Amino acid sequence: MEQQWLFQFLCGSQFLCWPCVCFMPKRFKQTWEGFSWESFHYVLITLKLALPSAAMVWSLKPMILSTY
């Protein structure tokens, strides 16, 4: 509950910044240059970490649910 104001402030500030990006595109031209192959460089590394973690959580789910 104490952190709720921070979450609301961050969401509100993002909501207020989007019109600036949409209505002043020349000023923010360098923020988005499209997709590149460089952006997919770490996908395989991330999957190597994420898939075993997801399998572990999925395998422990029945044990966790049985405790309720």
Phi and psi in radians as a Rosetta constraint file:
Dihedral C 1 N 2 CA 2 C 2 CIRCULARHARMONIC -1.218 0.35
Dihedral N 2 CA 2 C 2 N 3 CIRCULARHARMONIC -0.497 0.35
Dihedral C 2 N 3 CA 3 C 3 CIRCULARHARMONIC -1.532 0.35
Dihedral N 3 CA 3 C 3 N 4 CIRCULARHARMONIC -0.063 0.35
Dihedral C 3 N 4 CA 4 C 4 CIRCULARHARMONIC -1.103 0.35
Dihedral N 4 CA 4 C 4 N 5 CIRCULARHARMONIC -0.645 0.35
Dihedral C 4 N 5 CA 5 C 5 CIRCULARHARMONIC -1.102 0.35
Dihedral N 5 CA 5 C 5 N 6 CIRCULARHARMONIC -0.646 0.35
Dihedral C 5 N 6 CA 6 C 6 CIRCULARHARMONIC -1.140 0.35
Dihedral N 6 CA 6 C 6 N 7 CIRCULARHARMONIC -0.768 0.35
Dihedral C 6 N 7 CA 7 C 7 CIRCULARHARMONIC -1.076 0.35
Dihedral N 7 CA 7 C 7 N 8 CIRCULARHARMONIC -0.779 0.35
Dihedral C 7 N 8 CA 8 C 8 CIRCULARHARMONIC -1.137 0.35
Dihedral N 8 CA 8 C 8 N 9 CIRCULARHARMONIC -0.669 0.35
Dihedral C 8 N 9 CA 9 C 9 CIRCULARHARMONIC -1.136 0.35
Dihedral N 9 CA 9 C 9 N 10 CIRCULARHARMONIC -0.780 0.35
Dihedral C 9 N 10 CA 10 C 10 CIRCULARHARMONIC -1.142 0.35
Dihedral N 10 CA 10 C 10 N 11 CIRCULARHARMONIC -0.726 0.35
Dihedral C 10 N 11 CA 11 C 11 CIRCULARHARMONIC -1.150 0.35
Dihedral N 11 CA 11 C 11 N 12 CIRCULARHARMONIC -0.708 0.35
Dihedral C 11 N 12 CA 12 C 12 CIRCULARHARMONIC -1.156 0.35
Dihedral N 12 CA 12 C 12 N 13 CIRCULARHARMONIC -0.689 0.35
Dihedral C 12 N 13 CA 13 C 13 CIRCULARHARMONIC -1.200 0.35
Dihedral N 13 CA 13 C 13 N 14 CIRCULARHARMONIC -0.628 0.35
Dihedral C 13 N 14 CA 14 C 14 CIRCULARHARMONIC -1.152 0.35
Dihedral N 14 CA 14 C 14 N 15 CIRCULARHARMONIC -0.695 0.35
Dihedral C 14 N 15 CA 15 C 15 CIRCULARHARMONIC -1.100 0.35
Dihedral N 15 CA 15 C 15 N 16 CIRCULARHARMONIC -0.625 0.35
Dihedral C 15 N 16 CA 16 C 16 CIRCULARHARMONIC -1.351 0.35
Dihedral N 16 CA 16 C 16 N 17 CIRCULARHARMONIC -0.449 0.35
Dihedral C 16 N 17 CA 17 C 17 CIRCULARHARMONIC -1.398 0.35
Dihedral N 17 CA 17 C 17 N 18 CIRCULARHARMONIC -0.468 0.35
Dihedral C 17 N 18 CA 18 C 18 CIRCULARHARMONIC -1.059 0.35
Dihedral N 18 CA 18 C 18 N 19 CIRCULARHARMONIC -0.714 0.35
Dihedral C 18 N 19 CA 19 C 19 CIRCULARHARMONIC -1.049 0.35
Dihedral N 19 CA 19 C 19 N 20 CIRCULARHARMONIC -0.588 0.35
Dihedral C 19 N 20 CA 20 C 20 CIRCULARHARMONIC -1.087 0.35
Dihedral N 20 CA 20 C 20 N 21 CIRCULARHARMONIC -0.753 0.35
Dihedral C 20 N 21 CA 21 C 21 CIRCULARHARMONIC -1.202 0.35
Dihedral N 21 CA 21 C 21 N 22 CIRCULARHARMONIC -0.643 0.35
Dihedral C 21 N 22 CA 22 C 22 CIRCULARHARMONIC -1.311 0.35
Dihedral N 22 CA 22 C 22 N 23 CIRCULARHARMONIC -0.655 0.35
Dihedral C 22 N 23 CA 23 C 23 CIRCULARHARMONIC -1.716 0.35
Dihedral N 23 CA 23 C 23 N 24 CIRCULARHARMONIC -0.114 0.35
Dihedral C 23 N 24 CA 24 C 24 CIRCULARHARMONIC -2.231 0.35
Dihedral N 24 CA 24 C 24 N 25 CIRCULARHARMONIC 1.079 0.35
Dihedral C 24 N 25 CA 25 C 25 CIRCULARHARMONIC -1.162 0.35
Dihedral N 25 CA 25 C 25 N 26 CIRCULARHARMONIC -0.529 0.35
Dihedral C 25 N 26 CA 26 C 26 CIRCULARHARMONIC -1.184 0.35
Dihedral N 26 CA 26 C 26 N 27 CIRCULARHARMONIC -0.583 0.35
Dihedral C 26 N 27 CA 27 C 27 CIRCULARHARMONIC -1.233 0.35
Dihedral N 27 CA 27 C 27 N 28 CIRCULARHARMONIC -0.562 0.35
Dihedral C 27 N 28 CA 28 C 28 CIRCULARHARMONIC -1.889 0.35
Dihedral N 28 CA 28 C 28 N 29 CIRCULARHARMONIC 0.599 0.35
Dihedral C 28 N 29 CA 29 C 29 CIRCULARHARMONIC -1.105 0.35
Dihedral N 29 CA 29 C 29 N 30 CIRCULARHARMONIC -0.630 0.35
Dihedral C 29 N 30 CA 30 C 30 CIRCULARHARMONIC -1.476 0.35
Dihedral N 30 CA 30 C 30 N 31 CIRCULARHARMONIC 0.033 0.35
Dihedral C 30 N 31 CA 31 C 31 CIRCULARHARMONIC -1.354 0.35
Dihedral N 31 CA 31 C 31 N 32 CIRCULARHARMONIC -0.489 0.35
Dihedral C 31 N 32 CA 32 C 32 CIRCULARHARMONIC -2.391 0.35
Dihedral N 32 CA 32 C 32 N 33 CIRCULARHARMONIC 1.995 0.35
Dihedral C 32 N 33 CA 33 C 33 CIRCULARHARMONIC -1.990 0.35
Dihedral N 33 CA 33 C 33 N 34 CIRCULARHARMONIC 0.180 0.35
Dihedral C 33 N 34 CA 34 C 34 CIRCULARHARMONIC 1.625 0.35
Dihedral N 34 CA 34 C 34 N 35 CIRCULARHARMONIC 3.075 0.35
Dihedral C 34 N 35 CA 35 C 35 CIRCULARHARMONIC -1.321 0.35
Dihedral N 35 CA 35 C 35 N 36 CIRCULARHARMONIC 2.600 0.35
Dihedral C 35 N 36 CA 36 C 36 CIRCULARHARMONIC -2.438 0.35
Dihedral N 36 CA 36 C 36 N 37 CIRCULARHARMONIC 2.879 0.35
Dihedral C 36 N 37 CA 37 C 37 CIRCULARHARMONIC -1.160 0.35
Dihedral N 37 CA 37 C 37 N 38 CIRCULARHARMONIC -0.417 0.35
Dihedral C 37 N 38 CA 38 C 38 CIRCULARHARMONIC -1.114 0.35
Dihedral N 38 CA 38 C 38 N 39 CIRCULARHARMONIC -0.551 0.35
Dihedral C 38 N 39 CA 39 C 39 CIRCULARHARMONIC -1.209 0.35
Dihedral N 39 CA 39 C 39 N 40 CIRCULARHARMONIC -0.341 0.35
Dihedral C 39 N 40 CA 40 C 40 CIRCULARHARMONIC -1.723 0.35
Dihedral N 40 CA 40 C 40 N 41 CIRCULARHARMONIC 0.198 0.35
Dihedral C 40 N 41 CA 41 C 41 CIRCULARHARMONIC -1.104 0.35
Dihedral N 41 CA 41 C 41 N 42 CIRCULARHARMONIC -0.684 0.35
Dihedral C 41 N 42 CA 42 C 42 CIRCULARHARMONIC -1.717 0.35
Dihedral N 42 CA 42 C 42 N 43 CIRCULARHARMONIC 0.212 0.35
Dihedral C 42 N 43 CA 43 C 43 CIRCULARHARMONIC -1.144 0.35
Dihedral N 43 CA 43 C 43 N 44 CIRCULARHARMONIC -0.791 0.35
Dihedral C 43 N 44 CA 44 C 44 CIRCULARHARMONIC -1.132 0.35
Dihedral N 44 CA 44 C 44 N 45 CIRCULARHARMONIC -0.717 0.35
Dihedral C 44 N 45 CA 45 C 45 CIRCULARHARMONIC -1.110 0.35
Dihedral N 45 CA 45 C 45 N 46 CIRCULARHARMONIC -0.726 0.35
Dihedral C 45 N 46 CA 46 C 46 CIRCULARHARMONIC -1.144 0.35
Dihedral N 46 CA 46 C 46 N 47 CIRCULARHARMONIC -0.718 0.35
Dihedral C 46 N 47 CA 47 C 47 CIRCULARHARMONIC -1.139 0.35
Dihedral N 47 CA 47 C 47 N 48 CIRCULARHARMONIC -0.622 0.35
Dihedral C 47 N 48 CA 48 C 48 CIRCULARHARMONIC -1.086 0.35
Dihedral N 48 CA 48 C 48 N 49 CIRCULARHARMONIC -0.540 0.35
Dihedral C 48 N 49 CA 49 C 49 CIRCULARHARMONIC -1.513 0.35
Dihedral N 49 CA 49 C 49 N 50 CIRCULARHARMONIC -0.657 0.35
Dihedral C 49 N 50 CA 50 C 50 CIRCULARHARMONIC -1.330 0.35
Dihedral N 50 CA 50 C 50 N 51 CIRCULARHARMONIC -0.687 0.35
Dihedral C 50 N 51 CA 51 C 51 CIRCULARHARMONIC -1.149 0.35
Dihedral N 51 CA 51 C 51 N 52 CIRCULARHARMONIC -0.810 0.35
Dihedral C 51 N 52 CA 52 C 52 CIRCULARHARMONIC -1.095 0.35
Dihedral N 52 CA 52 C 52 N 53 CIRCULARHARMONIC -0.629 0.35
Dihedral C 52 N 53 CA 53 C 53 CIRCULARHARMONIC -1.128 0.35
Dihedral N 53 CA 53 C 53 N 54 CIRCULARHARMONIC -0.766 0.35
Dihedral C 53 N 54 CA 54 C 54 CIRCULARHARMONIC -1.130 0.35
Dihedral N 54 CA 54 C 54 N 55 CIRCULARHARMONIC -0.672 0.35
Dihedral C 54 N 55 CA 55 C 55 CIRCULARHARMONIC -1.131 0.35
Dihedral N 55 CA 55 C 55 N 56 CIRCULARHARMONIC -0.679 0.35
Dihedral C 55 N 56 CA 56 C 56 CIRCULARHARMONIC -1.138 0.35
Dihedral N 56 CA 56 C 56 N 57 CIRCULARHARMONIC -0.803 0.35
Dihedral C 56 N 57 CA 57 C 57 CIRCULARHARMONIC -1.115 0.35
Dihedral N 57 CA 57 C 57 N 58 CIRCULARHARMONIC -0.715 0.35
Dihedral C 57 N 58 CA 58 C 58 CIRCULARHARMONIC -1.145 0.35
Dihedral N 58 CA 58 C 58 N 59 CIRCULARHARMONIC -0.666 0.35
Dihedral C 58 N 59 CA 59 C 59 CIRCULARHARMONIC -1.286 0.35
Dihedral N 59 CA 59 C 59 N 60 CIRCULARHARMONIC -0.474 0.35
Dihedral C 59 N 60 CA 60 C 60 CIRCULARHARMONIC -1.504 0.35
Dihedral N 60 CA 60 C 60 N 61 CIRCULARHARMONIC -0.185 0.35
Dihedral C 60 N 61 CA 61 C 61 CIRCULARHARMONIC -1.025 0.35
Dihedral N 61 CA 61 C 61 N 62 CIRCULARHARMONIC -0.809 0.35
Dihedral C 61 N 62 CA 62 C 62 CIRCULARHARMONIC -1.056 0.35
Dihedral N 62 CA 62 C 62 N 63 CIRCULARHARMONIC -0.650 0.35
Dihedral C 62 N 63 CA 63 C 63 CIRCULARHARMONIC -1.149 0.35
Dihedral N 63 CA 63 C 63 N 64 CIRCULARHARMONIC -0.724 0.35
Dihedral C 63 N 64 CA 64 C 64 CIRCULARHARMONIC -1.168 0.35
Dihedral N 64 CA 64 C 64 N 65 CIRCULARHARMONIC -0.730 0.35
Dihedral C 64 N 65 CA 65 C 65 CIRCULARHARMONIC -1.204 0.35
Dihedral N 65 CA 65 C 65 N 66 CIRCULARHARMONIC -0.469 0.35
Dihedral C 65 N 66 CA 66 C 66 CIRCULARHARMONIC -1.287 0.35
Dihedral N 66 CA 66 C 66 N 67 CIRCULARHARMONIC -0.263 0.35
Dihedral C 66 N 67 CA 67 C 67 CIRCULARHARMONIC -1.429 0.35
Dihedral N 67 CA 67 C 67 N 68 CIRCULARHARMONIC -0.197 0.35
